[in-house]
Amino acid sequence: MTDASLPLNTPETFGEAAASDRVGMTVLDLLDAAPAAREGTRPGVQRLLQGDGANVIAFTFTPGQSLPDHKAAHPITVQCLSGVLDFTCGDETVRLAPGVVAHLRDHVVHRVDCPPDADPTNVLLLTMLTGERHD
């Protein structure tokens, strides 16, 4: 598969947001709002917030699940809220555990894998930095 034929994720890829931001402060309990795990090779996914400048998306992985090579239309940050996940960009793989954050520019190919020996539930937080205003 060539780089040009890889999936390109936009905020809409992840469905309607559970919430939109509002004037003032928007608060999310991310672990409570994380999607249920699903059976099969792909994790559960839910766009939790469509906000000014960013979309917040949560994934729930079980051991062995993955998001194969893909890229995002906007810069992103990813962090593991619970459990562990392996995040690969190019030839570099980092183990994401709570407290570790990775940032990528837009259109950079990456993947996420849940190790077979991971906890039963592993939650990834993706923040897509869209820069968009929703007035």
C-alpha positions as CSV (number, residue, x, y, z in Angstrom):
1,M,0.0,0.0,0.0
2,T,1.4,3.4,-0.9
3,D,1.4,6.4,1.3
4,A,-1.2,8.0,-0.9
5,S,-3.6,5.1,-0.6
6,L,-3.5,5.0,3.2
7,P,-6.7,6.0,5.1
8,L,-6.9,9.7,5.9
9,N,-8.8,10.3,9.1
10,T,-10.7,13.5,9.6
11,P,-12.9,14.4,12.6
12,E,-15.9,13.1,10.6
13,T,-14.3,9.7,10.3
14,F,-15.2,9.1,14.0
15,G,-18.9,10.0,13.7
16,E,-21.0,12.6,15.5
17,A,-19.5,14.1,18.6
18,A,-21.2,13.2,21.9
19,A,-20.7,16.9,22.9
20,S,-19.9,20.3,21.4
21,D,-18.0,22.9,23.3
22,R,-19.8,25.9,24.8
23,V,-18.9,29.3,25.9
24,G,-16.8,29.0,29.0
25,M,-15.6,25.6,29.9
26,T,-16.4,22.1,28.6
27,V,-15.6,19.2,31.0
28,L,-15.4,15.6,30.0
29,D,-14.8,12.5,32.2
30,L,-12.8,10.7,29.6
31,L,-12.6,7.3,31.2
32,D,-16.3,7.3,31.9
33,A,-17.1,8.5,28.3
34,A,-14.7,6.1,26.6
35,P,-16.4,3.7,24.2
36,A,-17.0,0.1,25.1
37,A,-14.5,-2.4,23.8
38,R,-15.7,-4.3,20.7
39,E,-15.0,-7.7,19.4
40,G,-12.7,-8.2,16.5
41,T,-9.5,-6.6,15.3
42,R,-10.5,-2.9,15.7
43,P,-11.0,-0.9,18.9
44,G,-14.2,0.8,20.0
45,V,-14.1,4.5,19.0
46,Q,-16.2,7.5,19.9
47,R,-15.7,11.2,19.1
48,L,-16.4,12.8,22.5
49,L,-16.1,16.5,21.7
50,Q,-16.2,18.7,18.6
51,G,-14.7,21.9,19.9
52,D,-13.1,25.1,18.7
53,G,-9.6,24.1,17.5
54,A,-9.8,20.4,18.5
55,N,-11.8,17.2,18.3
56,V,-11.4,14.8,21.2
57,I,-11.7,11.1,20.3
58,A,-11.4,8.0,22.6
59,F,-10.5,4.5,21.6
60,T,-10.8,1.4,23.8
61,F,-8.5,-1.4,22.8
62,T,-8.4,-5.0,24.0
63,P,-5.2,-7.1,23.7
64,G,-4.3,-7.8,20.0
65,Q,-6.4,-5.0,18.5
66,S,-4.8,-2.4,16.3
67,L,-5.3,0.6,14.0
68,P,-3.1,-0.3,11.0
69,D,-1.1,2.3,9.1
70,H,-3.1,5.5,8.5
71,K,-2.7,9.3,8.7
72,A,-4.7,12.2,10.0
73,A,-5.7,15.3,8.1
74,H,-4.7,17.5,11.0
75,P,-1.9,17.5,13.6
76,I,-2.7,15.2,16.5
77,T,-1.6,14.3,20.0
78,V,-2.2,10.8,21.4
79,Q,-1.9,9.6,25.0
80,C,-2.9,6.4,26.8
81,L,-5.3,7.1,29.6
82,S,-5.3,3.5,31.0
83,G,-3.3,0.4,30.2
84,V,-0.6,0.4,27.5
85,L,-0.4,0.8,23.8
86,D,2.4,0.7,21.2
87,F,2.4,3.7,18.9
88,T,4.5,3.5,15.7
89,C,5.6,6.3,13.4
90,G,8.1,5.3,10.8
91,D,10.8,3.1,12.3
92,E,10.1,4.2,15.8
93,T,7.8,2.6,18.3
94,V,7.0,4.0,21.7
95,R,5.1,2.4,24.5
96,L,2.3,4.7,25.5
97,A,1.4,4.4,29.2
98,P,-0.5,7.0,31.3
99,G,1.5,10.2,31.3
100,V,3.2,9.7,27.9
101,V,2.1,12.0,25.0
102,A,3.1,11.8,21.4
103,H,2.5,14.6,18.8
104,L,2.4,14.3,15.1
105,R,2.1,16.8,12.3
106,D,-0.7,16.2,9.8
107,H,-0.4,13.5,7.1
108,V,2.2,11.5,9.0
109,V,1.7,7.7,8.7
110,H,1.4,6.0,12.1
111,R,-0.3,3.0,13.7
112,V,-1.4,1.8,17.1
113,D,-1.2,-1.7,18.5
114,C,-2.4,-3.2,21.8
115,P,0.1,-5.7,23.0
116,P,-1.2,-9.2,23.6
117,D,-0.1,-9.1,27.3
118,A,-1.9,-5.7,27.9
119,D,-4.7,-5.2,30.4
120,P,-8.2,-6.2,29.2
121,T,-9.1,-2.5,28.7
122,N,-6.7,0.1,27.2
123,V,-7.9,3.6,26.5
124,L,-6.3,6.0,24.0
125,L,-7.1,9.7,23.8
126,L,-6.6,11.3,20.4
127,T,-6.9,15.1,20.1
128,M,-7.1,16.2,16.5
129,L,-5.9,19.8,16.4
130,T,-8.1,21.2,13.7
131,G,-7.8,24.9,14.3
132,E,-11.5,25.2,13.2
133,R,-13.9,27.6,14.8
134,H,-17.5,26.6,15.4
135,D,-19.3,29.9,16.0
